[in-house]
Amino acid sequence: MADKEATVYIVDLGESMADCHNGRDESDLDFGMRYVWDKISTTVAASRKTWTIGFVGLNTDETNNSHDEEGLGGYHNISVLQEIGPMTMTELRELRSRVQPCRAHSGDAISAVVVAMDMINEFTKKLKFKRRIILVTNGESPIDDDGGPEEVAEKLNESNIELVVIGVDFDDPDYGFKEEDKSSSKRNNENTLRRLVEACKDGVFGTMQQAVEELSIPRIKPVRPFKAYDGPLTLGDPSKYESAISIHVERYFKTKRAAPPSATTVVINPERSAFTQTQRDEDVEMGGTEFSNVKHMRTYRVNDPDAPGGKLDVPFEELAKGYQYGRTVVPFSESDMSITKYETQKGFSIIGFIPFDSYTPFLNMGETGLIVAQKMNEEAELGLSAFIHALHELESYAVARYVQKDHAQVQILLLKPNPGVEDEFECLYDIPLPFAEDVRSYQFPPLDKVLTVTGNVLKEHRLLPNDDLKEAMSDFVDAMELSGFDVDEDGNPVDYAPVDEVYNPIIHRISQAIRVRAVDPEAPIGPPAEILLRFSKPPEKLIKKAKQEIDILIDAAEVKKVPEKAKGRGKKEVVKPLSGLDIDSLLGESKRTVISPENAIPEFKQALATAEDDETIEKAVKQMGDIVRKLITDSFSDLFYNRAAENIRVLREELIGYDFPNLYNKFLTALKKSLLSGELGGDRREMWFKYIIAGKLGLVTKMESEMSDITEADAKAFVR
């Protein structure tokens, strides 16, 4: 059964919560709600009906709680803004609009805790729930402690309710924060709340600074063990041989691949009232009233001259898959497909053994499993224990054929024994192995020698590292060693990147963005948390420590900076050769003004490289355009289409590089008109559709060049 939780948030909305303190540019309320919204949005994202939330406002202008209605004193300016229950996106947005600073300042925080406690007791009854109250306040409003907080703490303990008090600018010696110039009333209120928490058996007292800082630490979703297999593990066939071994085992997932939340295509409802009841029910499933799910409908048609419009709709049931065999399509019906499927039956059998040293870890594929004996089965426990110890003593792995259920795919698993010497837990760990079709063998040239075309072996070559480079690289690797870099408080070396502190930045970054958008669709998404980027680059201290080895390695490897490509209007930066010689002047090349059709591409590039003004570039583009038009006009069928397309491609790339995309767009617009109108020697539409559109030679957009005036939408409309 899923865990049941009932959490009530108490947030101080008093007048003092609208002020900014300790150099912050946001109010105490906004600062505290950063923590509350993160917790609530996480619960909403989990979408579990058994995780319920309530919300109580403290120091509200109005009063709305059951104790005040009964005429009990001391419960003024306390309002229940959200009754306990599952929260949807719509309720989250409505609650956000109601959480605003008020003018009241006389609400009692301990009375609000009593209201929240009664809400939880009334909702949970005597059922098994995890009960929690979270109080967020800056402690400026007066607190009535005449009856003593110990009496309230005793009732909380009787109801097994955990009390969490997080104060804005509360002192926390363990965290290392202390507010200077604190008022005496706030100090007394803070001490009262601390006494209340200390009197609870399940209580947490902290400062909001630490709570907000810890929001950047990703929360790992706890996963319950899932039984993937329950049946015999066999060695041999028990139905045929008496000597065969059969042990009843259970297999659970040890590791499971985590994936980021998937997106769903939705459409905004412009007028909510215009939708039918069925559509409203679908909107409820979407978690709100602002969006509606998008339905996809596909229609299959074939050419039929007798049908209206020349097209005949074909039902999906009448379709069959077809596979290409040469130039012929071979149809396969569902009955034919069933013959090709490999029929499997549920089973788990050992097919061989291999020694430890003959297995390489890079063959691991997929998720790890855990195999234990069936519960309350002494014979299975004894048999599996003996098998595990036998594998361990022989230093061998077992290889097994595994089928999770009937008609499932076959997996080959490697079984590793865990005799429980270190963790006192006997089990088998398994990992999927690749089939022959999964292995890709690539051959690379050796790193320590060069083989010439004549078969000679060279040990010294410009592509091979010399002794100085090898020594420099070895020293650099030793200097960048992380194993002893990080130390604990006592100075002892510790692991710099523990496995449980290395988080997947993609998954947690997407989850962070979703939570921000859920609470406030207009709020900007902040930068990624530093903890997600911590291991994306080496530590700064380590780099400074290894600076000498890095400099020596750079000198030994002769590392040189590659000149950046210049982005200037007119011409690209000409990279001078290391020799400093002017190759063009040595070869006697003059500035070319006429481009010949026989050598168009090199001469066009040279004309752009030597151009001194925009007019020269425009003339070169015009000549290249005339050459393309002549190739298309003189082409018999598609004989010269490839040459024309290659000229267009070079024209496009060069003009993008020289920041003249609009010249290309102007040329292509005129070429399209000529092609489709038949001006270039008849029907040349094949050149447009097959070589220009299919070759992705369309208009240059702003995404490709900042100098372009064409948007993505304009480019798509142009090719249509």
C-alpha positions, -999 to +999 in steps of 0.1 A: +000+000+000+013+035-008+024+057+020-002+081+033+008+116+043-011+146+057+008+178+058-005+212+069+015+244+061+011+274+084+025+306+068+027+339+086+010+365+063+013+394+088+022+430+081+059+424+091+063+396+065+060+422+037+093+439+048+128+431+036+156+423+061+193+414+063+201+429+029+176+409+009+157+424-020+127+402-015+102+403+014+102+378+042+071+363+028+085+358-007+117+344+009+098+319+030+074+309+002+103+298-019+106+269+004+069+263+008+061+264-030+090+240-037+076+215-012+040+219-024+049+217-061+069+185-055+039+169-039+016+180-067+041+167-093+040+133-076+003+131-083-005+107-054-040+108-040-026+096-006-003+127-003-026+154+011-020+190+018-037+217+039-028+254+042-034+278+071-028+315+070-015+332+102-022+369+107-048+372+080-072+401+079-101+377+082-107+348+106-119+314+093-113+284+115-135+260+135-122+271+169-132+307+164-166+296+152-171+278+184-164+310+203-130+300+217-107+329+224-072+334+210-079+321+175-084+355+157-067+363+124-062+326+116-078+313+083-079+279+067-070+287+031-069+251+019-086+221+035-066+189+037-068+169+005-050+160-027-039+192-045-042+198-082-025+224-104-057+245-104-059+245-066-022+254-065-027+284-087-058+295-067-038+291-034-010+312-048-034+341-056-046+340-020-012+340-003-007+378+000+006+400+028-021+412+052-023+441+076-029+420+108-002+414+133-020+398+163-024+362+153-010+336+176+014+310+161+007+284+187-030+287+182-024+282+145-006+250+153-036+238+173-059+246+144-036+226+121-034+197+146-072+194+147-075+195+109-051+166+107-068+146+135-102+151+119-090+141+084-069+111+093-091+097+121-072+066+135-058+056+101-021+051+094-008+084+082+025+103+083+014+135+099+033+168+097+029+205+105+052+230+089+052+265+104+069+294+085+071+328+103+095+356+111+085+357+148+075+393+148+039+389+159+032+382+196+028+346+209+007+337+239+026+313+260+006+316+292-004+279+291+030+269+281+040+252+248+045+219+266+008+212+267+005+217+229+036+195+224+020+167+245-011+167+222+011+166+192+030+136+206-003+118+213-013+123+176+021+113+163+024+147+145+058+160+135+063+197+140+087+216+117+093+253+126+113+273+100+119+309+110+130+337+088+162+351+103+160+327+133+194+320+150+209+286+143+243+279+159+247+246+140+242+263+107+262+293+117+236+321+114+228+348+139+207+379+133+222+410+147+201+438+164+172+414+170+142+429+188+135+415+223+099+404+212+113+384+183+139+368+206+112+358+231+089+344+204+118+325+189+127+309+223+090+300+228+088+282+195+121+265+202+107+252+235+077+239+217+098+220+192+121+205+218+091+193+238+079+173+207+093+138+202+093+145+164+103+182+160+126+202+138+137+238+144+157+257+118+164+289+100+150+297+066+184+305+052+194+269+055+161+256+042+163+277+011+199+267+005+191+230+007+164+234-020+191+231-046+200+196-034+179+172-056+155+150-037+159+113-046+126+095-051+124+065-028+114+034-047+100+003-031+114-031-040+097-046-071+096-083-076+104-091-112+105-129-109+093-156-085+101-191-096+128-218-099+164-212-107+175-244-124+208-260-133+199-287-158+164-299-167+146-312-135+119-329-157+145-351-174+174-356-149+173-364-113+206-348-107+194-314-119+192-286-093+161-264-088+161-235-062+130-214-057+142-178-059+129-142-061+144-115-083+142-078-074+155-047-092+187-034-076+191-004-099+165+013-121+171+038-149+156+072-141+141+093-169+131+129-170+093+137-169+077+133-203+058+161-220+022+159-233+008+180-261-020+202-249-041+231-262-053+261-243-090+264-237-100+299-248-135+296-235-140+271-208-178+271-209-179+260-246-166+226-239-187+195-233-189+175-201-167+148-217-140+174-224-142+188-189-136+153-175-105+150-197-093+184-184-096+171-149-073+143-158-049+168-171-048+183-136-064+217-144-089+237-163-066+257-185-056+229-209-072+202-229-055+171-242-049+168-279-063+139-298-045+124-328-065+110-357-049+093-387-066+086-420-053+061-446-061+068-483-053+051-516-057+063-552-091+053-567-104+070-598-140+058-590-140+074-555-150+110-549-119+132-553-099+103-566-090+091-531-105+062-511-104+060-473-091+026-461-099+013-426-070+005-404-081-031-400-076-037-437-039-026-437-010-050-436+027-044-431+049-046-462+087-052-463+108-042-492+126-070-510+146-055-538+121-033-557+092-054-546+071-049-515+063-082-497+031-079-476+030-096-441-004-101-424-008-104-386-011-142-389+022-143-408+038-121-382+028-144-354+048-172-371+080-151-370+077-144-333+099-165-310+076-182-285+091-182-250+081-195-216+089-181-182+121-196-169+154-190-152+181-215-160+219-215-157+237-223-190+274-220-180+301-206-158+331-183-164+360-173-142+363-138-127+393-128-148+378-137-181+350-111-179+353-074-187+329-050-170+323-029-202+300-057-214+274-048-187+241-038-202+210-025-186+198-026-150+211-046-121+190-072-103+191-089-069+183-126-064+174-141-030+158-173-019+120-175-015+108-162+018+100-188+045+116-215+024+145-231+044+153-256+016+157-227-010+177-206+014+201-235+021+204-244-016+210-208-028+235-202+000+255-233-010+255-222-046+266-187-038+296-199-016+306-224-043+308-197-069+327-174-045+353-201-036+358-211-073+360-173-083+334-179-110+304-162-124+273-180-136+256-172-169+219-177-170+190-176-195+162-155-181+126-150-193+106-128-170+072-141-182+056-160-210+062-145-245+088-121-231+122-115-246+151-137-236+179-121-216+213-135-208+223-126-173+257-127-155+252-138-119+278-125-094+280-142-060+278-120-028+285-144+001+278-117+027+313-115+041+312-076+042+275-068+044+262-101+060+237-104+031+238-134+009+225-129-026+233-130-063+237-098-083+228-100-120+235-078-150+223-083-186+249-094-211+250-085-248+241-108-276+265-111-306+243-086-325+247-060-297+285-060-300+301-035-324+338-042-332+358-012-344+394-013-354+416+016-346+452+022-355+478+015-328+488+044-305+524+034-301+535+029-337+527+039-372+522+014-400+531+027-435+515+016-467+546-005-475+543-024-442+571-007-423+567+000-386+578+034-374+584+040-337+592+077-341+568+099-361+553+133-359+520+117-349+536+097-320+543+113-286+580+116-277+595+108-243+591+144-231+554+145-239+548+111-223+565+122-191+546+155-191+513+138-196+521+113-168+530+141-144+498+160-154+476+129-147+492+124-113+487+161-104+450+159-113+444+129-091+411+133-072+414+104-048+433+123-022+423+159-031+393+163-008+398+159+030+374+158+060+375+179+091+404+159+105+425+162+074+419+126+063+414+120+025+378+113+015+361+106-018+357+138-038+327+126-058+306+100-038+281+081-058+252+094-038+262+130-044+265+128-082+231+137-096+218+136-132+217+173-142+192+167-170+166+150-148+168+174-119+172+206-141+139+197-159+122+190-126+133+223-113+120+241-143+086+224-141+082+233-104+089+270-112+065+270-141+038+252-120+038+278-093+043+309-115+040+306-153+054+341-158+084+338-135+118+334-151+136+300-147+168+306-127+202+291-135+209+255-127+218+247-091+255+247-083+254+212-070+243+199-104+273+216-121+298+207-093+314+178-111+311+192-147+345+208-143+377+201-123+380+219-089+397+253-091+420+245-062+433+214-080+439+233-113+459+260-094+479+233-077+486+216-110+494+248-130+531+239-133+524+205-148+498+220-171+522+246-185+549+219-191+523+197-209+512+226-231+549+233-241+556+196-247+525+191-268+531+224-287+495+234-281+486+265-301+454+285-301+433+283-333+424+317-346+387+324-343+366+329-373+360+366-378+324+379-380+326+411-400+307+425-428+326+424-461+351+395-459+363+368-437+397+370-419+424+355-440+444+331-419+481+337-427+504+307-430+529+301-403+557+308-427+544+343-433+546+340-471+520+355-494+510+324-515+489+344-539+517+368-548+542+339-552+519+321-576+512+353-595+475+352-588+457+385-595+424+397-582+399+378-603+369+397-617+355+371-642+344+336-630+345+309-657+318+281-657+345+254-660+362+263-627+333+282-610+336+272-573+374+279-567+373+311-587+342+323-568+358+317-535+389+335-546+369+364-558+352+368-524+386+364-506+401+393-526+371+415-527+377+450-512+341+463-513+305+452-513+301+459-550+327+433-560+310+407-539+276+415-556+292+411-590+307+377-581+273+366-568+256+377-600+281+358-621+276+327-600+239+330-604+242+333-642+263+301-642+237+282-622+209+294-645+229+283-676+236+249-662+199+243-655+189+257-690+215+235-709+208+204-688+193+174-707+168+161-682+188+161-648+223+158-663+237+191-649+214+193-618+241+180-594+267+206-606+241+234-603+231+222-568+268+221-557+273+257-570+242+268-551+255+251-519+289+268-521+272+301-529+250+297-498+278+287-474+302+314-486+276+342-483+267+331-448+304+332-439+308+367-453+276+379-436+258+385-469+228+361-465+204+386-480+222+383-514+216+346-514+180+350-504+175+374-532+192+351-557+171+320-545+138+339-547+144+349-583+157+313-591+125+298-577+103+320-599+123+311-630+123+274-622+085+271-616+075+294-644+095+274-671+119+302-680+149+279-678+143+256-707+109+241-698+097+221-668+125+223-642+104+216-611+125+185-603+155+207-598+136+228-572+120+200-553+146+172-555+178+192-554+171+225-537+144+217-511+155+181-504+191+193-503+183+219-476+194+249-498+165+271-488+165+306-475+191+316-449+172+324-417+181+344-386+190+312-368+219+307-393+230+343-397+223+374-376+224+395-408+194+377-423+159+392-424+141+359-428+124+341-399+119+303-396+082+308-405+091+328-436+116+301-447+090+273-443+064+293-462+089+299-490+095+262-496+058+254-495 
